[in-house]
Amino acid sequence: MRRSRQQKSRGHKTQSTGSGTGYQNDSSARLFMQHGIDINTNLGEGFGPFRIEGEDVILPFVTSANIACGAHAGDPVIMEEALEMVRYYGLSLGAHIGYPDLAGFGRREIRIPSNELRASILFQLGALTGMAKTFGFEITQVRPHGYLYRQLSNDQRIASIVAKAIAEFDQWLVLIGPASPTLLQAGERAGLRVALEAWVDRTYDNNGNLLPHTHSRAIIKNPNEILRQARNLIQKGQVIAVDGTPLPIDFQTLHMHAKIPNAAYIAEEIRKMIPYACCLTSEPFSVDQEESRFNSAFAIS
């Protein structure tokens, strides 16, 4: 069992990967990363005989992987196979949680009571934690899926339920979600760290929200355009919104998946763009240079 998460001081400084916007830098929930960018993907999003082929083709180029836990996708056999891949590639382990909606792959706009959503999240985290224990793993991050993920952008009640349930399970976990003040506020109230996420193959509106999957321009399918968006994110900290507006995105992790056209090639090219690709960590927070110097000065020899 992990130790209780230590409290950050209000003066703790954070560092932005991209150019970003003001609200992220002011939040104590925002994950501090000394340098670099995490690259995360999802695994095990099949069920029974229905498998997602080629999920492993981008694993050599990512740093974190989130395994579906049986709600929107996944079953015990697929979860165990995914854990084997995470161990083989040495990735940071995440839980990919969603609404209990196998038929709709977690993308349908469903409503369930707050206590049912909380219980479902705890159940999913418990399932993956139990199986990961046999591999000698602990979960590092949690990434919601589909409609639940989209709600984190602007639904304060849902964001709070998700953050509080995760913190109740393990306050050291990192919540991955859309770059949104709603998510950061929920994380701050729950005492949970948040890793803001950017997508390389999804389009944004001019408010920084992902276009829903039902939108005709939601997904970028041209490999050159995907690489262009990735380059803009990594080098400039921005995307071009669907209306042509340059949009700052503050993020610590990039999301990729194997359904991208020419996925292995694109993943390799994006990895080359990132000098310091790094895994997310379950450490409670990173120690800044001033604190390191203080500790060194009073170290017992």
C-alpha positions in Angstrom: 0.0 0.0 0.0 1.3 3.4 -0.9 2.0 6.1 1.7 -0.4 8.9 2.0 0.1 11.6 -0.6 2.1 14.5 0.8 0.6 18.0 0.5 2.1 20.4 -2.0 3.1 23.8 -0.8 1.2 26.7 -2.3 4.5 28.1 -3.6 5.4 25.0 -5.6 6.2 26.0 -9.1 5.0 24.2 -12.2 6.5 24.1 -15.7 4.5 24.1 -18.9 5.3 21.9 -21.9 3.5 24.1 -24.4 2.6 27.8 -24.4 -0.6 27.1 -22.7 -3.2 29.3 -21.0 -3.2 30.9 -17.6 -5.6 28.8 -15.6 -3.5 25.6 -15.8 -0.4 27.2 -14.4 -2.3 28.5 -11.3 -3.7 25.1 -10.3 -2.1 23.0 -7.7 -3.7 19.9 -9.3 -1.7 20.4 -12.5 1.0 17.7 -12.8 4.5 19.0 -12.5 7.0 17.4 -14.9 10.6 18.5 -14.7 10.9 18.2 -18.5 9.6 16.1 -21.4 6.2 14.8 -22.5 4.4 11.5 -21.8 2.9 9.6 -24.8 -0.1 7.5 -23.8 -2.2 4.9 -25.6 -5.0 2.6 -24.8 -4.9 -1.2 -24.7 -7.3 -4.2 -24.4 -10.3 -2.5 -25.9 -11.9 -5.7 -27.2 -14.3 -8.1 -25.5 -14.5 -11.9 -25.7 -13.8 -12.9 -29.4 -13.9 -9.3 -30.5 -10.3 -7.9 -30.5 -8.7 -4.7 -31.6 -6.0 -5.8 -34.1 -2.6 -4.1 -34.1 -2.8 -2.4 -30.7 0.8 -3.3 -30.1 2.3 -1.7 -33.2 2.8 1.7 -31.5 3.9 0.3 -28.1 7.7 0.7 -28.9 7.1 4.5 -29.3 4.8 5.3 -26.3 5.7 5.7 -22.6 2.3 4.9 -20.9 -0.5 2.5 -21.7 -4.0 2.4 -20.2 -5.9 -0.9 -20.1 -9.7 -1.1 -20.5 -11.1 -2.5 -17.3 -14.3 -4.2 -18.4 -16.9 -1.4 -18.5 -16.8 0.0 -22.0 -14.4 -2.8 -23.2 -12.0 -5.4 -21.8 -12.4 -8.7 -20.0 -10.1 -10.7 -17.7 -8.3 -12.6 -20.5 -7.7 -9.5 -22.6 -6.6 -7.5 -19.5 -4.0 -10.1 -18.7 -2.7 -10.1 -22.3 -2.5 -6.3 -22.2 -0.6 -6.5 -18.9 1.9 -8.8 -20.5 2.5 -6.2 -23.2 2.9 -3.4 -20.7 5.5 -5.4 -18.9 7.4 -6.3 -22.1 7.7 -2.7 -23.2 8.3 -1.3 -19.8 5.4 1.2 -19.9 3.7 3.2 -17.1 0.4 1.4 -16.3 -2.9 3.1 -16.5 -6.6 2.2 -16.0 -8.8 3.1 -18.9 -12.2 3.6 -17.3 -15.6 4.3 -18.8 -19.3 4.0 -18.4 -20.7 0.4 -18.2 -21.7 0.4 -21.9 -20.2 -2.5 -23.8 -22.8 -2.2 -26.5 -22.1 1.5 -27.2 -18.3 1.3 -26.5 -18.7 3.9 -23.8 -19.5 6.6 -26.3 -23.2 6.9 -25.9 -24.6 9.8 -23.9 -25.9 7.8 -21.0 -26.9 9.0 -17.5 -26.5 6.9 -14.3 -26.8 8.0 -10.6 -23.8 9.4 -8.9 -23.4 6.5 -6.5 -23.5 4.0 -9.4 -20.8 5.9 -11.3 -18.6 6.1 -8.3 -19.1 2.4 -7.6 -18.3 1.5 -11.2 -15.1 3.5 -11.2 -14.0 1.8 -7.9 -14.9 -1.6 -9.4 -12.8 -1.0 -12.5 -9.8 0.3 -10.6 -10.0 -2.7 -8.3 -10.2 -5.2 -11.1 -7.1 -3.9 -12.8 -5.2 -3.4 -9.6 -5.8 -7.0 -8.5 -4.6 -8.4 -11.8 -1.6 -6.0 -12.0 -0.5 -7.2 -8.5 0.3 -10.6 -10.0 2.6 -8.9 -12.4 4.3 -6.8 -9.6 2.7 -3.6 -11.0 0.9 -0.7 -9.4 -1.4 1.6 -11.4 0.1 5.0 -12.1 -2.6 6.8 -14.1 -6.3 6.7 -14.8 -7.7 7.8 -18.2 -11.5 8.0 -18.7 -13.0 7.0 -22.0 -15.5 8.2 -24.5 -18.5 10.2 -23.2 -17.1 10.1 -19.6 -13.9 11.7 -21.0 -15.8 14.4 -22.8 -17.8 15.3 -19.7 -14.6 16.2 -17.9 -14.3 19.3 -20.1 -17.4 21.1 -18.8 -19.5 19.0 -16.4 -18.4 19.9 -12.9 -20.5 17.3 -11.2 -19.2 14.4 -13.2 -15.6 15.7 -13.1 -15.9 15.9 -9.3 -17.4 12.3 -9.0 -14.6 10.9 -11.1 -11.8 12.8 -9.3 -13.1 12.0 -5.8 -13.6 8.3 -6.6 -10.1 8.0 -7.9 -8.7 9.8 -4.9 -10.7 7.6 -2.6 -9.1 4.6 -4.2 -5.6 5.9 -4.3 -4.7 9.6 -3.9 -1.3 9.1 -5.6 -2.9 8.3 -9.0 -2.7 10.7 -11.9 -5.9 11.6 -13.7 -5.5 12.1 -17.4 -8.1 14.2 -19.1 -8.8 17.2 -21.4 -7.1 20.5 -20.9 -9.9 22.1 -19.0 -10.4 24.4 -15.9 -13.3 22.1 -15.0 -11.0 19.1 -14.7 -8.3 21.0 -12.8 -10.8 22.4 -10.3 -12.2 18.9 -9.6 -8.7 17.5 -9.2 -7.7 20.3 -6.8 -10.7 19.7 -4.6 -10.1 16.0 -4.5 -6.3 16.4 -3.8 -5.6 14.6 -7.1 -2.9 15.4 -9.6 -4.1 16.0 -13.2 -2.1 15.4 -16.5 -3.6 17.5 -19.2 -3.9 15.7 -22.5 -3.6 16.7 -26.2 -4.7 14.7 -29.2 -2.7 14.4 -32.4 -5.6 13.1 -34.6 -8.6 14.9 -33.3 -9.9 18.4 -34.1 -10.8 21.1 -31.6 -13.3 23.9 -31.5 -12.2 27.4 -30.7 -13.0 26.9 -27.0 -10.5 24.1 -26.8 -13.0 21.2 -26.7 -12.7 18.1 -28.9 -15.3 17.8 -31.6 -17.6 14.8 -30.8 -17.1 11.6 -32.8 -20.4 12.3 -34.6 -19.0 15.4 -36.2 -17.9 15.0 -39.8 -14.5 16.7 -39.1 -13.9 15.2 -35.7 -11.0 12.9 -36.8 -7.9 13.8 -38.8 -7.2 11.0 -41.2 -4.4 12.3 -43.3 -1.0 11.2 -41.9 0.7 14.4 -43.0 -2.0 16.5 -41.2 -1.6 14.3 -38.1 2.1 14.9 -38.0 1.6 18.6 -38.6 -0.7 18.8 -35.6 1.7 16.9 -33.5 4.6 19.2 -34.5 2.5 22.3 -33.7 1.7 20.8 -30.2 5.2 19.8 -29.4 7.0 22.8 -30.8 4.5 25.6 -30.3 2.0 24.3 -27.7 -1.0 24.9 -30.0 -3.4 23.4 -32.5 -5.3 25.0 -35.3 -9.0 25.0 -34.3 -11.6 23.8 -36.8 -12.4 27.5 -37.7 -8.7 28.2 -38.4 -7.9 29.9 -35.1 -4.5 29.1 -33.5 -5.4 27.6 -30.1 -3.0 27.3 -27.1 -3.1 23.9 -25.5 -1.3 23.3 -22.2 -0.5 19.6 -21.9 1.8 17.0 -20.3 0.7 13.9 -22.2 -0.1 13.2 -25.9 -2.7 10.6 -26.8 -2.1 8.2 -29.6 -3.9 5.0 -30.7 -3.3 2.2 -33.2 -6.3 3.1 -35.4 -4.4 6.1 -36.8 -3.5 5.5 -40.5 0.1 4.3 -40.8 0.1 4.1 -37.0 3.6 2.7 -36.5 5.2 5.2 -38.9 3.4 8.2 -37.3 4.2 7.0 -33.8 7.9 6.7 -34.6 7.9 10.1 -36.3 6.2 11.7 -33.3 8.6 10.0 -30.9 11.5 11.6 -32.8 10.0 15.0 -32.3 10.2 14.6 -28.5 13.7 14.8 -27.1 12.6 13.9 -23.6 9.7 11.4 -23.8 9.0 10.3 -20.2 6.5 8.1 -18.3 4.1 9.4 -15.8 5.1 8.7 -12.3 3.3 7.7 -9.1 5.6 9.9 -7.0 3.4 12.4 -5.0 5.2 15.4 -6.6 8.5 16.4 -8.2 11.0 18.2 -6.0 12.1 21.5 -7.5 15.7 22.7 -7.5 15.3 25.0 -4.5 14.0 22.2 -2.3 16.8 19.9 -3.5 19.4 22.4 -2.5 17.7 22.9 0.9 17.7 19.1 1.6 21.3 18.8 0.4 22.5 21.5 2.7 21.0 19.8 5.8 21.8 16.2 4.8 23.5 14.1 7.5 26.8 12.8 6.4 
